[in-house]
Amino acid sequence: AQKVTQAQTEISVVEKEDVTLDCVYETRDTTYYLFWYKQPPSGELVFLIRRNSFDEQNEISGRYSWNFQKSTSSFNFTITASQVVDSAVYFCALIGEFGNEKLTFGTGTRLTIIP
Amino acid sequence: DSGVTQTPKHLITATGQRVTLRCSPRSGDLSVYWYQQSLDQGLQFLIQYYNGEERAKGNILERFSAQQFPDLHSELNLSSLELGDSALYFCASSPSDLGRQPQHFGDGTRLSIL
């Protein structure tokens, strides 16, 4: 069975601080894919990134960066120089390549950026 | 804008009633997924359709059903509604039935049962 754990329920930081959102996953699949989604206060779910299990290179997109470590089954998300617009709930999700095509979401981390 | 369209945005109804939620996938996407987001259950996968055929089933109640039409839009039917069915229902789409392709979500339909 697949499982995604986001232990941080809520995080608050002051604007311009860096913040890291943790994601730990469990799967028996050899090939799998990890995702991050953002849900702003308006409610929609926005796709941010996908990472496959064979690519452990870190990825950076502007102020966003992702650190995938297979050894610790973690896929953490860092926002650098946070802004108020980053306030949202962030979800980490996992899907296996074969046998289990259900996208499993973590419980989400509510991030509040204080101006 | 994800390109996935869900209607209506809000729905208020009473217990015991039946409602239909509609979803139009992104242009070219063949897979449609339905999810339920509630405070106590989080984001739960309900069901997937691929090119008109049911492909995967999740935690979908027997009172709920879905279908995907030849034009690829999908409808989620919820019947004998209970208070606990109040939730945000999302539709998502992807180009194929491959799990590795990101799912793009609509804005959701907020269902309130009174």
Interface residues (C-beta under 8 A of the other chain):
Chain A: Y33 F35 Y37 S42 G43 E44 L45 V46 F47 R50 N52 F91 I95 G96 E97 E101 K102 L103 T104 F105 T107 G108
Chain B: S2 Y33 G42 L43 F45 Q48 R55 A56 G58 L88 F90 A92 D97 G99 R100 P102 Q103 H104 F105 G106 D107 G108 R110
